Every structure is written in C-alpha cells, then in structure tokens.
Amino acid sequence: MIISASRRTDIPAFYADWLINRLKAGSVLLRNPYNPKNISRITFDRESVDCIVFWTKNAQPMLSKLGLIDAMDYPYYFQFTITPYEKQIERNLPDKPVIMDTFRRLSSLLGPRRVIWRYDPIIINQEYSVDYHLDKFGSMCNTLGSYTEQCVFSFIELYPKIRRNMQGIVKQPVLLADRHKVAQGFAKIAQEYQLSLATCCEGADFSLYPIKKAACIDQKLIEEITGYSLKPLKDEYQRSACNCLKSVDIGAYDCCSHGCIYCYATSNFDRVRANMRYHESSSPILTGKVGRETVSSKAGESLKQMQTVLF
C-alpha cells in the first residue's frame, strides 16, 4: 500500500498533526468524493505501507514531525511544488524565498533524492510569457539545484472550473509551439545544474531534448527507498497519461486554503473555509463528522514482491 498525502489537499501544510495521529492509530476514514454517503475505513501498519508520498507547497509545518514518522519507520518522499507566480495566482502562499528556504531545509534533512521539485502548472499569457518562465526557472535552479535531483513540470489543463477561476488570465491551452520552447529552454538550463527533467501527464513528446515522462508516485524511486521490488500496479483512477503506481489518497477535496486559482482540487473557496473549520486533528476523518453513512472496512496490503531488489 502506498499512501498519497495528498493530491486532493496539502496535508503537510495544514494537517500534519492529523496525519501523525492517523499513522499512530493505524487507520483512516475516507469519504468517497463522488458518493459522500460512502465512507471507507482503511487499516494499515508498517508492514502493509510500502511508502508515503507527500504533496505540498509548504512543508514547513511538517519539518518538526519528520522525526516522529522516522521513529515509526515509514519510508516517504516529497513532491514539493514551487512556481514563480504572484499573489494574483497563488493568493495565500508564503513568500517564495521563505518557501525555497523550507525546500532547502527539507532536503538537508532527507537528501535531494527524496525531495522532488514540481514546477507546475505552467501558465502562458502576456504577463507569464515563455521568456518569463525561462528566466524564473533559471533563477530557481540556482537556488534549488543543489537540493534536488529532479524537476517535474506540466502545463495548465483548462478544466471547466479552472477556466472559470482563470477568466481574464488564461483564454486558451498552452500552444504546442510554446510547450516546445519551454521544454527546450528548461532542458538547457537544467543541464547546467545536472538536474533531471520530467513531465507530468503531458501529451507532447519532449524526448528529443531529452525530457522523460514522470511517474510522480514512482515505482523505481520507492524501490530504491525501501530496498525491495513492487508489483507494477498502475493507478487506474488517474488520467490515461499518468504513469503513477497505485496508491490510496487520504486527502479530501476543498480542504486547502492556499487559494491557487488554477487548482483542480478546489471548486469553492467558501466550502474550503467551512471544511477547514470542521477539521479536528484527533478525528479519524479529515473533515466533517461521520453520521449514518455506510462505512466499509478494508485492510491495506503491501505491493511488495517476494524478490528483493539488489543495489
């Protein structure tokens, strides 16, 4: 079992205490986002959890919790998003120098292999041009390049709710020609810093540059961290272009107050405020109460194969 924490909300930034309590308890309640009356109780222990993958834009609240996770012997790594946008786009994030300092501190604790930099999504308009991104990417590489081994990037996907939120900022998907300009420029800069580049769920082929296609929940990396091989089970609930390994996401939608207007996991900022008010760090569920809903139980299972990886 791989725990994803979380594609749906920023657990390290807002719910670190809750996460530690769930790991100690060995169980979590997950509300089905498409059928809220159905709740799953997932039970797990160290033997059934292969790895935890954290997704965050601000890991600072987690820094003091890492020792607790280490003491429980859970393997983990971070997907850490840092982009060059202003408050118009990312309304409530700390200032970028503060976030980048947190990134460096996290990497100093875990090592650069276990802290992956995400530069996504890439927005192209008059203000955030191709040249703007190339300039900012170079500057950020200068700051972060020694603290990570890989940068994953993607271009904005204009789902209906994102299109609404970004009205007047983005009118159309990023043109293929601009995608190639960004990819080629990023590749040239990344080479200077010996930084591996990969794309997330990108349809265009950038292998010429060379840029590979990422698996954010990465079987190879998890096998390196754990020291054993995993069953190659693709996550069927993700987009067709996604290369991620199967995982259990323990987050919930509309629970993140970063206020990023491009976020697919937030549909209503009033709902976010309400959900965060109903959060209790001691609760088995991230937000809300459990009433008469149907609760089904499922035990987590390791993806470990019998054959051990040899390094």
C-alpha positions in Angstrom: 0.0 0.0 0.0 1.3 3.4 -0.9 -0.3 6.3 0.9 -0.7 9.5 -1.2 -0.9 12.6 1.1 -2.3 14.1 -0.9 -3.3 15.0 -4.4 -6.5 16.4 -3.0 -5.2 18.8 -0.4 -1.9 20.0 1.2 -1.7 17.7 4.2 1.9 18.7 5.1 0.9 22.4 5.2 -2.4 22.2 7.0 -3.0 18.7 8.5 0.4 17.5 9.8 -0.9 16.8 13.3 -3.9 14.8 11.9 -1.5 12.8 9.8 0.7 11.8 12.7 -2.4 10.8 14.7 -3.6 8.6 11.8 -0.2 6.9 11.5 -0.2 6.2 15.2 -3.7 4.9 15.1 -3.1 2.7 12.0 -6.4 3.6 10.4 -8.1 6.4 8.5 -11.7 7.1 7.3 -12.0 8.3 3.7 -15.2 9.8 2.3 -15.9 8.9 -1.3 -15.7 12.3 -3.1 -18.2 11.2 -5.7 -20.6 9.5 -3.3 -20.3 11.2 0.1 -22.6 8.8 1.9 -20.0 6.0 1.4 -17.0 6.0 3.8 -14.1 3.6 3.8 -12.1 2.6 6.9 -8.6 1.8 5.8 -6.5 0.0 8.3 -2.7 -0.3 8.0 0.5 -0.9 9.8 4.2 -0.6 9.0 4.2 -4.0 7.2 1.4 -3.0 4.8 2.6 0.5 4.0 5.4 0.5 1.4 5.8 4.3 1.2 4.1 7.6 1.9 4.2 10.2 -0.9 3.7 13.7 0.3 2.5 16.5 -2.0 2.9 20.1 -0.7 3.5 23.7 -1.5 4.7 24.5 2.0 6.3 21.7 4.0 7.3 24.0 6.9 4.7 22.5 9.4 6.0 19.0 8.6 9.6 19.7 9.4 9.1 19.1 13.2 7.1 15.9 12.5 9.6 14.1 10.4 11.3 12.6 13.4 8.0 11.0 14.5 7.5 9.5 11.1 11.1 8.2 11.1 10.5 6.7 14.6 7.6 4.7 13.2 9.9 3.6 10.3 7.6 4.7 7.5 9.5 5.3 4.2 8.5 8.5 2.4 9.4 11.2 0.0 8.1 14.6 -1.1 6.6 16.2 -4.2 7.2 19.9 -3.5 5.7 22.5 -5.8 7.3 25.9 -6.2 6.3 28.1 -9.0 7.1 31.8 -9.9 3.6 33.2 -9.7 2.5 36.3 -7.7 -0.4 36.6 -5.2 -2.9 37.1 -8.1 -2.5 33.4 -8.9 -1.4 31.9 -5.6 -3.2 34.0 -3.1 -2.2 32.7 0.3 1.2 31.1 -0.1 4.1 32.3 1.9 6.6 34.4 0.0 8.7 32.4 -2.4 12.1 33.0 -0.6 10.5 31.5 2.5 9.2 28.5 0.6 12.5 27.9 -1.1 14.3 28.1 2.3 11.9 25.4 3.6 12.7 23.3 0.5 16.4 23.5 1.2 15.9 22.7 4.9 13.7 19.7 4.0 16.3 18.5 1.5 19.1 18.9 4.1 17.1 16.5 6.3 16.1 13.9 3.7 18.7 14.3 0.9 18.0 15.6 -2.6 16.8 12.3 -3.9 13.7 12.3 -1.7 12.6 15.9 -2.4 11.3 16.4 -5.9 10.7 19.9 -7.2 7.4 20.4 -9.1 7.2 23.4 -11.4 3.5 23.1 -12.3 1.3 24.2 -13.8 2.9 26.4 -16.4 0.7 29.3 -17.4 1.4 31.2 -20.6 -0.1 34.7 -21.1 1.2 38.2 -21.6 2.5 38.5 -18.1 3.8 35.0 -17.7 5.5 34.6 -21.1 7.8 31.8 -22.3 10.8 34.1 -21.6 9.4 34.9 -18.1 9.4 31.2 -17.3 12.8 30.6 -18.7 14.2 33.4 -16.6 12.5 32.3 -13.4 13.3 28.7 -13.9 17.0 29.6 -14.2 16.9 31.7 -11.1 15.1 29.0 -9.1 17.5 26.3 -10.4 20.3 28.4 -9.0 18.6 28.4 -5.6 17.3 24.8 -5.6 19.5 22.9 -7.9 21.8 21.5 -5.3 18.9 20.4 -3.1 17.0 18.1 -5.6 17.8 15.7 -8.4 14.6 16.1 -10.4 12.2 18.7 -11.5 8.7 17.7 -12.8 6.7 20.2 -14.9 3.4 20.4 -16.6 1.2 22.8 -18.5 -2.1 24.1 -17.2 -5.2 22.0 -18.1 -8.3 24.1 -18.5 -10.9 22.0 -16.9 -14.3 23.9 -16.7 -13.9 25.1 -13.1 -10.3 26.1 -13.7 -11.4 28.0 -16.8 -13.9 29.9 -14.7 -11.4 30.7 -12.0 -8.9 31.9 -14.5 -11.2 34.1 -16.6 -9.3 37.1 -17.9 -6.0 35.4 -17.1 -5.8 32.5 -19.5 -8.0 32.2 -22.6 -6.7 29.0 -24.2 -4.5 26.0 -23.6 -0.7 26.5 -24.0 0.2 26.3 -27.7 2.2 23.3 -28.7 4.9 25.6 -30.1 5.2 27.3 -26.7 5.3 24.0 -24.9 8.3 23.0 -27.0 10.0 26.4 -26.4 9.6 26.0 -22.7 10.7 22.3 -22.7 13.8 23.0 -24.8 14.7 26.0 -22.7 14.2 24.2 -19.4 16.3 21.3 -20.6 19.2 23.6 -21.5 19.1 25.3 -18.1 18.6 22.0 -16.2 21.7 20.5 -17.8 23.8 23.3 -16.2 22.7 22.1 -12.8 22.7 18.4 -13.6 19.0 18.3 -12.9 16.8 15.6 -14.4 13.6 16.9 -16.1 10.3 15.1 -16.5 6.8 16.0 -17.5 3.6 15.1 -15.7 0.7 13.8 -17.8 2.0 15.7 -20.9 0.8 14.5 -24.3 3.6 16.2 -26.2 6.8 14.2 -26.8 9.9 16.1 -25.4 12.2 13.1 -25.5 14.4 14.8 -28.1 15.6 17.4 -25.5 15.8 14.8 -23.6 12.9 15.0 -21.2 11.2 11.9 -19.9 7.7 11.3 -18.7 7.3 11.2 -14.9 5.7 8.8 -12.6 5.1 11.0 -9.5 4.3 8.0 -7.4 7.4 6.4 -8.8 7.9 2.7 -8.6 11.7 2.9 -9.2 12.2 5.6 -6.5 10.1 3.7 -4.0 12.0 0.5 -4.7 15.3 2.4 -4.1 14.0 3.9 -0.8 12.5 0.6 0.5 15.1 -1.8 -0.9 12.6 -4.2 -2.4 10.6 -4.6 -5.6 7.0 -3.8 -6.0 4.1 -5.2 -8.1 3.8 -2.8 -11.1 0.1 -1.9 -10.5 -0.9 1.2 -12.4 -3.3 3.6 -10.8 -6.5 3.1 -12.7 -8.2 6.2 -11.2 -5.7 8.7 -12.7 -5.6 10.2 -16.2 -4.7 7.8 -19.0 -1.3 9.6 -19.4 -0.4 9.1 -15.8 2.4 6.7 -15.0 1.9 6.6 -11.3 1.8 3.4 -9.2 -1.4 2.5 -7.5 -2.0 4.4 -4.2 -4.6 5.3 -1.6 -5.2 9.0 -1.3 -6.1 10.0 2.3 -7.0 13.6 1.5 -10.2 15.4 0.6 -11.2 18.0 -2.0 -12.0 21.6 -1.0 -9.8 21.5 2.1 -6.8 23.6 1.0 -6.6 27.4 1.8 -3.5 28.2 -0.4 -6.0 29.9 -2.7 -4.3 28.9 -6.0 -6.8 29.8 -8.7 -5.5 27.0 -11.1 -6.2 24.2 -8.6 -8.3 21.3 -9.8 -8.9 20.1 -6.2 -10.7 23.3 -5.1 -14.0 24.2 -6.6 -15.4 26.6 -4.0 -13.3 28.8 -1.6 -16.3 29.2 0.8 -16.5 25.4 1.0 -12.8 25.3 1.8 -13.3 27.6 4.8 -16.2 25.6 6.1 -14.4 22.3 5.7 -11.3 23.6 7.5 -13.5 24.8 10.4 -14.9 21.3 10.7 -11.4 19.7 10.9 -10.2 18.1 14.1 -6.7 16.7 14.4 -7.9 13.8 16.6 -10.7 12.8 14.2 -10.3 9.6 12.1 -11.7 11.6 9.1 -10.0 14.7 7.7 -13.1 16.9 7.8 -16.7 16.7 8.9 -18.5 14.2 11.1 -19.5 10.6 10.5 -23.2 10.0 11.0 -25.4 7.4 9.4 -23.2 6.9 6.3 -22.2 3.4 5.2 -18.7 2.6 6.5 -16.9 -0.3 4.8 -13.6 -1.7 6.1 -10.6 -2.6 4.1 -7.1 -3.6 5.2 -4.1 -2.1 3.4 -1.9 -4.5 1.5 1.8 -4.2 0.7 2.7 -4.2 -3.0 6.0 -5.9 -2.1 7.1 -8.8 -4.4 9.0 -11.7 -3.0 12.2 -11.0 -4.9 14.3 -8.3 -3.2 15.9 -5.5 -5.2 19.7 -5.7 -5.2 21.7 -2.5 -5.3 
